[in-house]
């Protein structure tokens, strides 16, 4: 099987390659608009033994042609774009995180036209390929690409699987033996049932045990009192919604934004590794550990400044989700994964073509969302509001419609004023050079 990675100069590409060692993938094609970065990544990959042959493509169509799977992990505008997405909203006193709030909307407005171009080229030159989208904001981008590719594009994220595994360990269960009920949008979902091999729901006892909750990340982030009252385990990104005052204060008091940290850190890595390719893997691994240890540092600072557990520093897991998805489709043997797919009838209040994040059964025919328990009013209300934001952002990006962009920002629950939304739009300059 042949896999193409768009955004092949991305920092986390080596995680994907490591997961491919010993897999059915025989050839990996990397495509990126930055030849220096993709050259550095290739030097890092030389450290791994037993992986697929690596090819670097100079053109998008060449990268796509003949691919069985296309992994889209692009960053339109680079980390400099993320810096702007976060700083402009913060200047107006609202959160600028890259996938949540105003920053996520701005990132989507810049990225969706490029993602649509990619989808059109896949349809033209690799119509039988499956596209696995990790480009953020993943739900929004996947929904835009699905307007061209239908069910042949599937979005992935590492947050839900990380939550399930941590919750299972805290409940004393084997993470590989549990089943679960998880539903929401990307970076806006809830784990509502965790069932062991004997059919027992482990979640009620876990939510009633403050010590067990305090043993893993989400328990520390949200606190046992709120989780007990909520009756479910939220995705870590819901901390920005439930504790918006505290997280905003932590972000504003930090010396630099997450985007500024990554811009400096990754810029330094690529510069050093380009000048010393023999040390590329060593430099990458050191940089990766620092990156993972500082993940969601602002939210952790808002809840006491605790350190991440060592078991959560392995890179998140999206590489393993991608590999499991590809294997299930290619082999037809099936797998159960949390994915971003078209809703169908899973959440009746949402349109059938809306992208949701939920438990899916995967086969050679693709990913099919499984039925889930009805959502509570609070969870459904938040999903509906955020889906309206996502759809307005897609409309704005497609038609260059400023009114739709204003709606996308002003309707977001983390943006507290249409006037603020208008000033944020005014503060964003013309978009950077397109990815293709």
ABEGO torsion letter per residue (X at the ends): XBBBBBGAABAAAAAAAAAABGBABABBBBBBABAAAAAAAAAAAAABBGBBBBBBBABAAAAABGBABBBBBBBBGEAAAAAAAAAAAAAAGBBABAABEAAAAAAAAAAAAAAAAAAAAAAAABAABBBBBABOBAAAAAAAAAAAAEAABBBBBAAAAAAAAAAAAAAGBBAAABBBBBBEBBGBBBBABBBBAAGBBAAAAAAABAAAAAABAAAAAAEAAAAAAAGBBBBAAAAAAABAAAAAAAAAABABBAAAAAAAAAAAAAAAAAABAAAAAAAAAAAAAAAAAABGAAAAAAAGGBBBBAAAAAGGGAAAAAAAAAAAAAAGAEBBBBBBBBAEAABAABBAABBBBBBBBBBAAEBBBBBBBBBBAAAAAAAAAAAAAAAAAAAAAAAGBAAAAAAAAAABAABABAAAAAAAAAABBBBBBBAX
